[in-house]
Amino acid sequence: MSNGRYRSVEHRVTANGSSNRISVPIFVNPRPQGIIGPLPEALENGEKPIYKQVLYSDYVKHFFRKAHAGKNTDGNKDGLVNLSEKTCSCMKFQVDKLPCRHALAAIRFAKKPFGDFCGDCYKTTSWVEAYSGNIFPVGHPSEWTIPEGVRSMVVYPPPFRAQAGRPKKKRYKSAGEHRNGNTRHCTICGKSGHSRQNCRNAQPC
């Protein structure tokens, strides 16, 4: 929400059978306020600013007319969702091949499974088909057929500027590798957790 007055706003739009009514609880202050009324009147007669931000008129009207398309809003961004074509105006649905937050709201409202709207590249059946054929080995480098244009190319390393200080000899470990730290011990008692400066077993001079 752009307005700081409405810090916690939770909206739910539910249809009560064929009565064409909606119930939208709005949590603006500690005491919730409910709006219950006929669908066209609740959408068209909302004069307060909070109504325009919480009551998604196009979104709700779309779902009562057509169950596979709708408009949902997220803060200052609107998302026009078409579930039959798996598209959204925010473009995340098309790029990631996964339902965006606008599409998830539309899918949940339509009471359809989320898995049906995920791309085939995320399904295990596609992985099985990708490796179902024969995989031929690459062979020895002497058997490779390299084009002359690629063979004549000379690739230089990127420019490097040495940093100040002693150079690091050990490589940087990746995120999945275990980092074994060296535990230092006291040179007086041989125990870990302290040094000789604060050793309690040190003999006074």
C-alpha positions as CSV (number, residue, x, y, z in Angstrom):
1,M,0.0,0.0,0.0
2,S,1.3,3.4,-0.9
3,N,-0.6,5.2,1.9
4,G,1.0,4.8,5.3
5,R,-2.3,4.9,7.1
6,Y,-3.3,1.5,5.9
7,R,-0.3,-0.5,7.0
8,S,-2.1,-3.9,7.4
9,V,-4.7,-4.6,4.7
10,E,-5.9,-8.1,4.1
11,H,-8.5,-8.6,1.4
12,R,-10.7,-11.6,0.7
13,V,-13.3,-11.8,-2.0
14,T,-15.7,-14.6,-1.7
15,A,-18.8,-15.4,-3.7
16,N,-21.8,-16.6,-1.7
17,G,-23.3,-19.1,-4.2
18,S,-25.6,-17.5,-6.8
19,S,-26.6,-14.5,-4.6
20,N,-24.1,-12.2,-6.4
21,R,-22.8,-10.9,-3.1
22,I,-19.3,-10.4,-1.8
23,S,-17.7,-10.1,1.6
24,V,-14.5,-8.1,1.9
25,P,-13.1,-7.8,5.4
26,I,-10.7,-4.8,5.6
27,F,-8.2,-4.5,8.5
28,V,-7.3,-0.9,8.7
29,N,-7.4,-0.3,12.4
30,P,-7.4,-2.9,15.3
31,R,-11.2,-3.2,14.7
32,P,-12.1,-4.8,11.4
33,Q,-14.7,-3.3,9.2
34,G,-16.9,-5.5,6.9
35,I,-18.4,-4.6,3.6
36,I,-21.3,-6.8,2.6
37,G,-23.7,-6.0,-0.2
38,P,-24.7,-6.6,-3.8
39,L,-21.7,-7.0,-6.1
40,P,-22.4,-4.1,-8.5
41,E,-23.2,-1.6,-5.8
42,A,-20.2,-2.5,-3.6
43,L,-17.9,-2.1,-6.6
44,E,-19.4,1.1,-8.1
45,N,-20.3,3.0,-5.0
46,G,-17.0,2.7,-3.2
47,E,-16.1,6.4,-2.6
48,K,-13.4,6.0,0.0
49,P,-9.8,5.7,-1.2
50,I,-9.3,2.4,0.6
51,Y,-12.1,0.9,-1.4
52,K,-10.3,1.7,-4.7
53,Q,-7.1,0.0,-3.4
54,V,-8.7,-3.1,-1.9
55,L,-11.8,-3.7,-4.0
56,Y,-10.5,-5.0,-7.3
57,S,-13.5,-4.2,-9.4
58,D,-12.1,-5.5,-12.7
59,Y,-10.7,-8.5,-11.0
60,V,-13.9,-9.6,-9.4
61,K,-16.1,-8.7,-12.3
62,H,-13.9,-10.8,-14.6
63,F,-14.3,-13.9,-12.5
64,F,-18.0,-13.6,-12.3
65,R,-18.2,-13.2,-16.1
66,K,-15.4,-15.5,-17.1
67,A,-13.6,-17.9,-14.8
68,H,-10.3,-18.0,-16.7
69,A,-9.4,-14.3,-16.8
70,G,-9.1,-11.5,-14.2
71,K,-7.3,-8.5,-13.0
72,N,-5.4,-8.4,-9.7
73,T,-3.5,-5.6,-8.1
74,D,-0.4,-5.7,-6.0
75,G,0.4,-2.4,-4.3
76,N,1.0,0.1,-7.2
77,K,1.2,-2.6,-9.9
78,D,-1.7,-4.2,-11.7
79,G,-1.7,-7.7,-13.2
80,L,-4.0,-8.6,-16.0
81,V,-4.1,-12.4,-15.9
82,N,-5.4,-14.8,-18.6
83,L,-5.2,-18.3,-17.2
84,S,-6.2,-20.0,-20.5
85,E,-3.1,-18.4,-22.3
86,K,-1.0,-18.5,-19.1
87,T,-0.1,-14.8,-19.4
88,C,0.0,-11.8,-17.1
89,S,0.8,-8.1,-17.8
90,C,3.6,-8.2,-15.2
91,M,5.4,-10.6,-17.7
92,K,6.7,-12.9,-14.9
93,F,4.2,-15.6,-15.8
94,Q,5.6,-15.7,-19.3
95,V,9.3,-15.4,-18.5
96,D,9.6,-17.8,-15.6
97,K,6.9,-20.2,-16.8
98,L,5.6,-20.2,-13.3
99,P,2.5,-18.5,-11.9
100,C,3.2,-15.0,-10.5
101,R,1.5,-13.6,-7.4
102,H,-1.3,-12.2,-9.6
103,A,-1.8,-15.6,-11.3
104,L,-1.7,-17.5,-8.0
105,A,-4.6,-15.3,-6.7
106,A,-6.5,-15.9,-9.9
107,I,-5.9,-19.7,-9.9
108,R,-6.9,-19.9,-6.2
109,F,-10.1,-18.0,-6.9
110,A,-10.9,-20.3,-9.9
111,K,-10.2,-23.3,-7.6
112,K,-7.8,-24.9,-10.0
113,P,-4.6,-26.8,-9.2
114,F,-1.5,-24.7,-9.3
115,G,0.5,-27.5,-11.0
116,D,-1.5,-27.2,-14.2
117,F,-0.2,-23.7,-14.9
118,C,3.5,-24.5,-14.4
119,G,5.8,-24.9,-17.5
120,D,6.6,-28.3,-18.8
121,C,10.3,-27.6,-18.2
122,Y,9.7,-28.0,-14.5
123,K,8.0,-31.4,-14.8
124,T,9.8,-34.7,-14.3
125,T,8.2,-36.1,-17.5
126,S,10.2,-33.5,-19.5
127,W,13.4,-34.5,-17.8
128,V,12.8,-38.1,-18.7
129,E,12.1,-37.3,-22.3
130,A,15.3,-35.1,-22.5
131,Y,17.5,-38.1,-21.6
132,S,15.4,-40.8,-23.3
133,G,17.5,-40.8,-26.4
134,N,21.1,-42.0,-27.0
135,I,23.9,-39.8,-25.6
136,F,27.0,-40.2,-27.6
137,P,30.5,-39.6,-26.1
138,V,32.5,-36.6,-27.1
139,G,35.6,-38.7,-27.9
140,H,39.3,-37.8,-27.8
141,P,40.3,-34.1,-28.7
142,S,42.3,-35.4,-31.6
143,E,39.1,-36.6,-33.2
144,W,37.3,-33.3,-32.9
145,T,36.4,-31.3,-36.0
146,I,37.0,-27.7,-35.1
147,P,36.2,-25.0,-37.7
148,E,39.2,-22.9,-38.8
149,G,37.6,-19.7,-37.6
150,V,37.3,-21.1,-34.0
151,R,40.8,-22.6,-34.2
152,S,42.4,-19.3,-35.2
153,M,40.8,-17.4,-32.3
154,V,43.1,-16.3,-29.5
155,V,41.4,-15.8,-26.2
156,Y,43.3,-13.7,-23.6
157,P,42.6,-13.7,-19.9
158,P,40.6,-10.8,-18.5
159,P,42.6,-7.8,-17.3
160,F,43.8,-8.3,-13.7
161,R,44.9,-5.7,-11.2
162,A,46.8,-7.0,-8.2
163,Q,45.3,-5.8,-4.9
164,A,47.3,-4.4,-2.1
165,G,48.6,-6.8,0.6
166,R,49.7,-10.4,0.7
167,P,48.1,-12.4,-2.1
168,K,45.7,-15.2,-1.1
169,K,47.1,-18.7,-1.8
170,K,44.0,-20.7,-1.0
171,R,41.0,-20.7,-3.3
172,Y,37.6,-19.4,-2.3
173,K,35.3,-22.2,-1.3
174,S,31.8,-22.4,-2.8
175,A,28.6,-22.1,-0.8
176,G,28.1,-25.9,-0.7
177,E,31.6,-26.8,0.6
178,H,32.3,-27.3,4.3
179,R,34.6,-24.8,5.8
180,N,37.0,-26.3,8.4
181,G,38.2,-23.6,10.7
182,N,41.4,-23.9,12.7
183,T,40.8,-23.9,16.4
184,R,43.5,-22.1,18.4
185,H,44.7,-23.4,21.7
186,C,46.3,-21.8,24.7
187,T,50.1,-22.3,24.8
188,I,50.0,-22.6,28.6
189,C,47.3,-25.1,29.4
190,G,46.6,-26.4,25.9
191,K,42.8,-25.8,26.0
192,S,40.8,-24.0,23.4
193,G,38.6,-21.0,23.9
194,H,41.2,-18.5,25.2
195,S,44.8,-17.5,24.7
196,R,47.7,-17.1,27.0
197,Q,46.9,-13.5,27.8
198,N,43.7,-14.5,29.7
199,C,44.6,-18.0,30.8
200,R,43.4,-18.7,34.3
201,N,46.0,-21.4,34.8
202,A,48.9,-19.1,34.2
203,Q,51.4,-19.0,37.1
204,P,52.0,-15.5,38.6
205,C,55.5,-14.2,38.1
